[in-house]
């Protein structure tokens, strides 16, 4: 009998069905320790799938408290479904806040939470957020712990809750930013030559095999705040990033970590910049993956442009030139040219007829520079006397190569004068796909622009 029930339990695929089956087993008083364990295991598995599906979270490598939160949500949702109720708000809070912060903001209130009441009525108080916070105080703020103990009937050291200083994650973020600000002030605005272990020590994390994930999340929150401010990621000021930071994760491009790190370590971290980063961090949810995933999903090109546009803040080394010698050369040239008429020389040359297609493409593209558009810059040039914006047509394969098709629309980009000159005299490598030109600029910045075709004209 017990084995048959265990097999049936293992085959239940939804929480409502599992809750109904559990109630029937209890009503018939046929439960055994083996059956109870099978039900717990199935709740955890089905609940995990549901939480991942509703929130989009990666539920691998969770902390002990996060594992329990996932299980608690699964149990709560099952009880709600059994009673014909929903849990949309629960998933909304999880999606917006993350696992730890969702538990924090839910519990830290004067009124007892609905989740606690539902679980207590089912004799499952041990699964509640309140019990999880008490069991794992190191992952939550003292304010959340005070409210959790009060709800559970446990004594507190004070009659009133501690001041609201934000979640524990934000408090730790602030402490790290304080430390970085002090370090930058002591090193003329530069941040380098320290390790993630040094940062961990600021928070009392002396064993990163235990606390590395928590510290990595804090660092990632700060890095997202840096992205929002358009500055290099502070996390890369350390001598080496966390192992899984800046992973490619199925994208067609990878973060240029080495160049981003060089930019971060040579950046002038002035107090006002760090304060702006701090203000941005205060607006973020506790779980860094939430804003990063959302931003990359909705604004991937902006994230890529930010990462690839970062440059080391290194002053160019220019050979000193004597102002006196320059002045002497100019004076000599001026004396030679003052009384000289321009010379006329005749030259016979051949030109290649390019046809009207360039003008047609300029018009079709609204007289905008395609590369400026790709880089998020103002793509409109000055206005000519005829009222049109100035823009130029660039042939990716030079027409001087006399190749078949080099005059066609598929070989032409519409560019501003500056970017057109850069194509000819700068460091730009062009690759072609069926629909795009892929440009690698200065060896490390990659952008794509549309290739025209018959449908564009």
N, C-alpha and C positions, 0 to 999 in steps of 0.2 A: 504493500500500500504506500509506504513512505517513498520508495524508489519511484513508483509510478507518478506520485505527486511532484517529486523533484524533477522528473523529466517533463511533466506538463508545465511546471513553473519556468523551466529553462526555455520553453518554446513560446512564452507569452511575449509579444512584440511591442506592447504599448502600456503606459502607466495606468490608464483607466482599467484595462482588463486585469492587470496585475493586482490593483487595489481591490477589485471585485472578487478575484480569486482568493486573496488573503482573507477577506471578510468571511467568505464561505467556509474556509478552512477553520477559522477561529469559531464561527457559529456552530460548527459541527464538532468542535473540540478534538480535532484529529492532528493538531500540530505537534511536531517533535523538534528537538534541537536541530536535526538535519534539515527538516522542512523550513524552519525559521531561518537557518543560515542560507538556504537556497533562495528564499524570498529576498533577504537582504542583498545577496549577490546580484540578483536579477534587477532589483530596484536601482542599485548603483550603476549597472550596465545600461539599462534603458534610460535612466535619468541623465547619464553622461551623454548619450547620443542626442537626447532632446536639447540639453543645454548647448552643446556644440552646434546643433542645427539652428537654434533660435538666435544665438549670439555671434556665431562665426568664430568663436574662440578656439585656439589651439590648446587642448586640455592635456597635453603631454607635459611631463616634468613639473607637476603642481606641487606646491608646499602642502604639508599635512593639513593646515587649516583650509586651504583651497579645495583639497579633495573632499573634506567634510562638507564644505559649502555646496559643492556640486551635488553631493548625496542628499543634503537637506532640501535643496530646491526640487530634486526629483521626487522626494517623498511628499513635499508640500503640494506640488502640482498634481501628483497622483490622487491625493485626498480631495483636492478641489475638483478634479475631473470626475471622481466618483460621486461627488455631491452635485454635479451639474454646473460647476462654477469654473471660471477661467483664471488665468494667471498672467495676463498680458503685461500688467504693470511690473510684475516681478522680472520678466525678461527684459523689459525696457530699462529698468534700473541696472540690471546686470550688463546690458549692452553699452550703456552710457558710462558706467562707473567702474566696471571690472568686478571680480569676485570679492576681494578683500574690502574695497571701498563700499561696495553694495551692502555688505554686512554691517560696516561701520555706520553708514547714514541711516540704515533701517533701524538699528538698535538704539542709537543715541537720541532717543526722544522720550518725553515724559510719559507718553501713552504706550501701553504694552502693544507690541506688534501683532497684527493679524496672523502672521506666520507662526508666532509662538503659541497663540491661542489654539490654532488648528492642530499643531503638532502635540501640544499638551493634552488636548481633548482625545487624541488618538494614543495617549500614553507614550508619546515619542519625544518628550522634552529633551532627551539627551542628544537629539539631532538638531536642535534649534540653533539659530545664529548666536543666541545668548550663551548657550553652553559651549559652543565652539570658541567664542571670544575668551571665555573664562579658562578654557583648556589651553589656549594658545595666546596668552597675553602679549608675547613678544611681537606679534604681527598686527597689533591694534593699538589705538591711542588709549591713554588713561581715561579719557572721557567716555569712550565706547565701553571700556571695561567697567567703569562705575555704573553705567546704566544696565549693563548685562547682569552684574551682580545684584543690583536692586531688583530687577525682574525675577531673578532666580531665588530671591529671598536671602541672599548672602550678605554679610556685613561689609560696609565700606569704611574707609578711614575718615571720611568727612560726610557731613549731612548734605552738602551741596556738591553737584558735579564739578569737575575741574573746568577751567575756562576752555572755550572752543578755540583751539589753536590750529584747527584743520585736522585732516586725517594724519595718521602716523606716517604714511608715505610722504605727504607734503611737508610735515615737520622734518623728516630726514632729508628731503630735498633742500629745504632751507638751510639746514646745517652744512650740507655739502657746498652749497653756493656761498655761504659765509666763509667757509674755509678757502674756497677758490679765490674769493675776493681778497682775503687777507694775503694769500700767496701771490696774487697778481700785483698787489700794492708793494709787496716786498721785493719783487723782481721786475720793476719798471714796466709793468703791464703784460709781461710774458708768463705763460703757463706751460711748463714742460718739466722733464726730468723727475717725474714722480710716477708711481705705479697705482694700479687699482687697489692694491693692498694698502697703500697709504691712505687712499680715500676711505676704504673700509674701516680703517682704524679710527677715523673721525667719528664713525657711528658705533664703534665698539665691536665691529665685525672683524675678529682676528682670525677667523677660519673661513676663507672664501669657498671652500668645498661645501660648507653648510649655508653660508649667507650670500654666495655669489649671485644667485638668481635675484634676490631682493635688491642687491646693489646694482646689478645690471639693469633692473627695471627703473631704478631711480636715475641712473645715468641716461637711459633711453628717454625718459621724460624730459630731462634737461636738454638732450640733443634735439628733441622735437621743438622745444621752446626756442632753441637756437635757429632751427629751420624757419620757424615763424618770424623770427627777427632778421633773417637773411644773413646770419653770421655763421662761421664754421662751428661744427659740433664740439662742445666743451669736452665730451667724453673722449675725443681723440687727442686731447692734450696729454693724456697719459702715455707712457712709453709704449704700451701695447693695448689694443682694444680687447674687449671680451671675445671669447672664441666664436660665439654665434652672432656677434654684432655685425650689422651691415651685410647680412647674407643675401644672396641673389633671389632665392625663393621663387623660382619659376619665371622670373622676368627675363626679357630678351637682352637686358643690359645689367651690368654690375656696378656697384658703387666704386669709384676710384679711391679706395681707402687710403692708399699711400699719399696721394695728392691732397686729400681732405685732411689727413693728419698733419702734413706739412703746413697747410693753411692755418689749422688750429694752433699749432705750436709757434707760429710766427706772427699770429694776430695780436694787435694791441688791445688787451682786455681792460678797457677803461671802466671805471665804476658805473658810469651811466649805461654802458652796454650790458654789464652784468645785472644791473637793476631791471632793465627791460626784459632780460631773459627770466629773471625771477617773477616778474609780473605775468609773463606768459605762462610760466609753469603753474602758477596758482589757478589758472583757468582750465587746467588739464585734468582728466580723470586719473585715478590712481594707477591704472594699468596702462603702461605706455603703448602696448600693442594696439589699443583701440584707436587713438588718433592716427598712428602711423598707417595702420591697415586702411582706414577710411580715406586718408589723404592719398595714398598710393593708388587706391581703387578709383578715386574720383579725379585726382589731379596729378597723375603719374608724371606727366611732362614737366610740371612745375618742380616736383621733387628732383627729377633728373637734372633739370637746368640748374637748380641750386647746387647740387652735389658736384656736377661737372664744371660749374662756373667758379668754384672756389680756387683761389690762387695763393701761393706763399707770399707773405708780406716781406719781400726782400728787396732792398734798394738796389737798382741796377748798378753794376760796376762800370763806371765810365772813366776812360783814361783822361786825366786832367790835361787841359789845353791852355796854354798861356794866352790870356786876353790880349797881351801886347802883340804876339805873333799873328793872331787873327786880325787885329786892327791894321797891322802892317800889310798883310795880304790884301785886305779890302781897299786900303789906300792906294796900293799899286794898281789894282784892277780899275779903280775909279779914275785914276789919272790916265790910264790907257784908253778908257772908253768915253771920256768926256768929249773929245773932239773927233770921234769916229762915227761914220755913217754905217747903218746896217748893210751887210753884204748880201747880195742876191746870188743864189746858186741855182742852177737848173738841174732837175733830177727827173728821170723817166721811171715811173713805177707802175706796177700792175695792182689792181684792186679786185677783190672777190665780191661779186654781187650777192648780197644777203637776202634781198627780196623784202616784201612787206610783212612777213610773218611775225617778226619781232614786235612791230607796232601793234599788231592784232593781239598778241599775247599780253602786252602791257595793258591794253584796254580791257582785255578779258580778266586780268588780275586786279583791276581797279587801280592801276598805277601804284601798287604797293610792292615793297621789297619783300620777297619770300623769306629771305634769311632773317631780316629784322622781325618778321612775324614769328618765325620759329624760335627766336631767342627772346620773345616777349618785349621787344623794343618798338618804339614808334616807327612805323613802316612807311610813312608818307614823307616825301621830299618837298623841296620848295616848289612854288607855283610859277610856271613859265608865263610869258606874256600872253600866250593863247589860252590860258586858264587851266592847262593840264599840269598835273604833278610831274616832276622830273624823276625819271627812272630809266634804267638801262637794261638791255638784253645781253645776257652772257651765254656763250656757247660752251657747254661742258667739254665737248671735244672741239678743239679749235678748228674753224673752217679752213684755216691754212693747211690743215692736214689732208684736205681734199678727200675726205672719206665720204662714202655714200651714206646719206641720211644725216650728215652733220648739220644741214640747214633745217631739219625738221623740228617741229614743236617739241618732240620728246628729248631734244638735245639742248633746250633753252631754259635758262632760269631768268626770272625778272628780279633785278637787284638794284639797290641804291648805288650811287657812285662809289661810296666808301667800300662797300662789300664787293663791288665789281673789281676795284683795284686790288682788294685782298685776294680775290681769286687768282689774279695774274701774278701778284708779287709777294703774297704771303705764303704761309705754310698750310695749304689746304689739300686734303686727299679726298677724291670723289669716288664713291662706289654707287652702282646703280642696281635698283630692283625694278620690277615691272612697273611700279607705280611711284617710286620715290628716288631722289638723289640722297644718299647718305654721306654727309660731309664730316670729316674729321679735321678739326681746326687746331693748329698748333700742337698736334700730336696727342691731345687728351680730351678735347671737347667734341662731342659727337651730336649732331642734329640732323633732322631729316626734313626735306622739302618736297612738295608734290612735283611729279613730272607731268607735263602737259601732254595732251593727245588730241585726236580729232574732236572729241567731245568738248574740249576746253575752248575751242575757237568759235 
